Structures are given as structure tokens and as C-alpha cells.
Amino acid sequence: MFYQQYIPHPALRHFVYRIIVNAVQLNRDCPRPVNPFPPQPEHCLYFYPFDTVVRYDSDHQAVELPRSIIVGPKLRRVDVIMGYNTLVVIVCFHPGGLHRLLRIPMYELLNQSVDSRLLLGNNAVGIVEQLSQCRDADQMVRITEQYLLTKAKNLKNILPVDLVLTRMMRCNNAVNIDQLAKEACVSIRQLERQFKERTGLPPKLYSRLVRFSKAWQMRESDFRTSWLSIAHTCGYTDQTHMIREFREFAGDTPGNLQADLGKSPLRLQRYQE
């Protein structure tokens, strides 16, 4: 398995957080493992140049994903099965970045994986074809960046609330709505509206999702870290509090989710300091 994160081109950094290249080679003599994928606050654009991925939703329906998808806000766990030869290039947007690119409210994409052609046009498939011909990951990133640079010309202007959202991604503390509204230079009602447009979620729910996602990524990155330590690091009052959040966002306890993860050699979400 190859996994590498890249800092994007300087002209993209105000709306793109990182670009990831992940290559997976599985033994064709063995069944493909099922990988739990709990919800995360990042909104992403995915390209699959080779084998496609199968997704299982909470209703256990299998869906073969298109070769390029846009994933907005998620509040439900999905399970994914990677192909035997899967390469994925992932564009991870800053909070609000995908909204600025697409110019649509993110709540319209809640719990959906949308074919990129429907929102970005048919040239998204052309990018997939170019990526399939690349010699190395660096070339893939350059092609992806050039594509994004052409799209960046039509971005919505950045607002103070977008900067507030970016800071929230680094914060473990409970949010103060009055303080957030003050930092965003808007009323509380305007703040709620702008949050839903950009993240698909109200401020407090988004903040809880950020904390949950950090807890899960810490566990996925290192099984040796205790759940108690994770709960403390992520700002939960105690383990019981964290378990409630896991049940809400992932539909299961931390221990059961870890057991599901242990059945697969793949790690699809990585913790970032």
C-alpha cells in the first residue's frame, strides 16, 4: 500500500487543504476486505483511475462508485471494498472550500456520493484518464492541481466564516455560538445559515463531528493508544461521552468499530496533528 499526502499548489491553498495519493494492491487469491469508513468533516473529490470501489451504506446496499465522485457532508458510516488494483487521488477541501467551488449548499449533498460529472462536467472523466497514464504520484498531483487551477477562477469569494471554519478543524473545545458569530462578523441566524451552506450542518453538530473524526483517526493510525487517552486528547468529558458519540456517528461502539477495522490490512483515514 502506498499513501502520500501533498501540500497543494500555493494558488490552491485557500480552498484545498491537501491532496492524497493512495495505491492499494491486494492478493487476487483472497477475498477483498471490508473497510469501515466512519463520517469525517472533510469534503472531498475522488479520482479512481484503475479499479473502482464498492460502497455499502447503512442499509447494506452495494453500490459500485463512478470513477470520480464528490463526497460532501456525511453523518453515517459506510463500508468500502477496494479493488484488487485501486489507485485513488483525493482532493481534500478546507471547510467551505467545496461550497465555494460548486456554488451550491452543502446540505444538498448530505450523505451522498455524487458522480463528479454531474457537478463539474464531463472533463472530470478526462482527468481520470490522464491519471491512469502517469508514471508516478508527483505527476498525478501536478495534473490534479492544473485541473483545480482552471476551476479556481470561478470560486465564490472567501468570507470571515470560512476562516472560522478552518480554525474549528483544529479545536477540541465545545463551540460558543455567540463567539463564533462575533468572529464571523454576522448574527447568530446568519451564522447558522452560512454554516449549513458551507458544511451542510449546524455549528454545534459540525464541531462534534470534527471531534469524533479526530478520535477515530487517532485509533486508526495507532492501535496502541488507549481509548482513555484518545478521549482526553479529543476533549471528551470521559469515555462514556465518547462512546455515545461513536454510537451516533458510526452506529457502533469504539471497540466494535476497531474490531471491524482489525479485519482489514488497509487504513483509509490518517490522523493529522
Secondary structure, 3 states (H helix, E strand, C coil): CEEEEECCCHHHCCCEEEEEEEEEECCCCCCCCCEEECCCCCCEEEECCCCCCEEECCCCCEEECCCEEEECCCCCCEEEECCCEEEEEEEEECCCHHHHHHCCCHHHHCCCEEEHHHHHCCHHHHHHHHHHCCCCHHHHHHHHHHHHHHHHHHCCCCCHHHHHHHHHCCCCCCCCHHHHHHHHCCCHHHHHHHHHHHHCCCHHHHHHHHHHHHHHHHHHHCCCCCHHHHHHHCCCCCHHHHHHHHHHHHCCCHHHHHHHHHCCCCCCCCCCC
